[in-house]
Amino acid sequence: MSSELKAVRKSRGITLKKLSKSTGIALSTLGNYETGRYPLSQEFLERVAKELHVDVGDISPRVLQVQDLPGSSNSTCRYPASCDLPERLAVMEGDLKTIKTQMDTLVALLGESLRGGIEAKKKAG
């Protein structure tokens, strides 16, 4: 997830400030994406990938999709059979950690939103 984004950005010698200026995305927002505080949206990934001159897959978490399953047409599996099992499992484990971080962030944001709504109701009522 964000670790790929940060690694690619740094390998290109681009600072957060420069990326912010070139993409029009606020510096603080970029920082929150890189630290995993915000989940990566497709629109964000496309804008940043274009600016970094990379494919979206180079900066986004590797997530297994239906078309990636063995036997499906146009398979572009992120866990190729050419990799040995321990390597594939390590990649999958990293992906699961990324997904957990994103889910934790969403749960926290939802909790904040719900608390805000409850507090607003109390004040109004």
Secondary structure, DSSP 4 states (H G I P E B T S, - for coil): -HHHHHHHHHHTT--HHHHHHHHT--HHHHHHHHTTSSPPPHHHHHHHHHHHTS-HHHHS-----GGGSTT-TT---SS-TTS-HHHHHHHHHHHHHHHHHHHHHHHHHHHHHHHHHHHHHHHH-
